Structure formats: C-alpha cells, structure tokens
Amino acid sequence: MNVVTPRRILAVATLVAAVAMTANGPAGAAANIQVAHSCRDVVIDATAPVITRDDILIRAPRSTVWAVQTHVANWPSWQPGVTAVRRTDTGRLRVGSTFIWDVEGLHVTSTVRQVEPGRRIVWGGTGNGITAVHVWTLTPTRDGVLVHTEESWQGDPVDADVPTAQAALDASLRAWLENLKRASEARMAPGQ
C-alpha cells in the first residue's frame, strides 16, 4: 500500500514539473511549479543538467540581507554583472511578481514562485534559451546569516555545452554571494 506523504507529493510534483518542461516548455513547468508550491517548498529542477549550490555567512541582520537581496531595482548598484532591472509591478516581491533584468549579457525574465519574507525566495525564468529555477534561503546563526542558494539550468544552450554552462553558473553564484555579503555588511559599517 502506498502512503501519501508530503515528501512523496513533492517528488511527484517535481516529476510532473520536469515532464511538463519537456512536453510543454517553460510555461508548462511554471504551472507545475505552482503545484509544488501548494504542497511544500518550491525546489530547483533536480533533473536539470546544470545545478549549483553554494553558501556564505554574512555578518549582518537577516532583515538587512533580505532587503538588499529583494530590492531588485537596486541590484545594479552592488551586483556588477547586473546592468538593468525593471519590475513589472510595484511594492514588495510576492508570488507572481515579475522582473526583467540584464545579467552578464543575458536578458532574463524572472517570476517569483515562492516568498517567505526574511527566510526564503524562489524565482524562475528564461533567458537566451536557458530556463532556470533559483532558490535563496536565509538562516540566522549566532555569527550572522547563512545564505544558501541553489539554481538549476536547462535548455538547448546548456545541453550544447554542459561543462561551460556549469562553470558559468558556479562562478556567477559565487560572485553573487560575495557581492551580497559586501553590500549587506557595508550597511552595518559605522556611519551607514
């Protein structure tokens, strides 16, 4: 007898999202990511050919790190690879918020899939044929905030050169974390 558990529901939702991505493209997967959201945390695509996970400890309050990370219009001021960001709505980021941004030569449209203010944000999007799901989790520690990020990439450009795509995503997320750390900790400096 099969017992339905939250873990099993998440596994099925993730599988459905992966199948929809293959069958229906990004729009089908996005609809199914919402299914996973209604059951549990939205996750990266575990079947994607490129996945990166990374962490950094930031010595600043979680509210500061959250504010720096989620004020997307300010990204170009502290994230050198981001040259432009445009929100399609106003106010705080929420499920369904969309932002269009240029990063490292890619024009990306991202939609927020999950928000737990101060703790977790997930967005997904497409840019230049690459479909991504990006998860950010902030966990307070006695020494600051541990920021964990993970992202999955798939699409024809990724399939064409997985090692190069993997190296690019690894480097991009490491740089993002280091820049987030600098920007967040600078807000804590005397006189800031």
C-alpha positions, 0 to 999 in steps of 0.5 A: 500500500502506498502512503501519501506523504508530503515528501512523496507529493513533492517528488511527484510534483517535481516529476510532473514539473520536469515532464511538463518542461519537456512536453510543454516548455517553460510555461508548462513547468511554471504551472507545475511549479505552482503545484509544488508550491501548494504542497511544500517548498518550491525546489530547483529542477533536480533533473536539470543538467546544470545545478549549483549550490553554494553558501556564505555567512554574512555578518549582518541582520537577516532583515538587512540581507533580505532587503538588499537581496529583494530590492531588485531595482537596486541590484545594479548598484552592488551586483556588477554583472547586473546592468538593468532591472525593471519590475513589472509591478510595484511594492514588495516581491510576492508570488507572481511578481515579475522582473526583467533584468540584464545579467552578464549579457543575458536578458532574463525574465524572472517570476517569483514562485515562492516568498517567505519574507526574511527566510526564503525566495524562489524565482524562475525564468528564461533567458537566451534559451536557458530556463532556470529555477533559483532558490535563496534561503536565509538562516540566522546563526549566532555569527550572522546569516547563512545564505544558501542558494541553489539554481538549476539550468536547462535548455538547448544552450546548456545541453550544447555545452554542459561543462561551460554552462556549469562553470558559468553558473558556479562562478556567477553564484559565487560572485553573487554571494560575495557581492551580497555579503559586501553590500549587506555588511557595508550597511552595518559599517559605522556611519551607514 
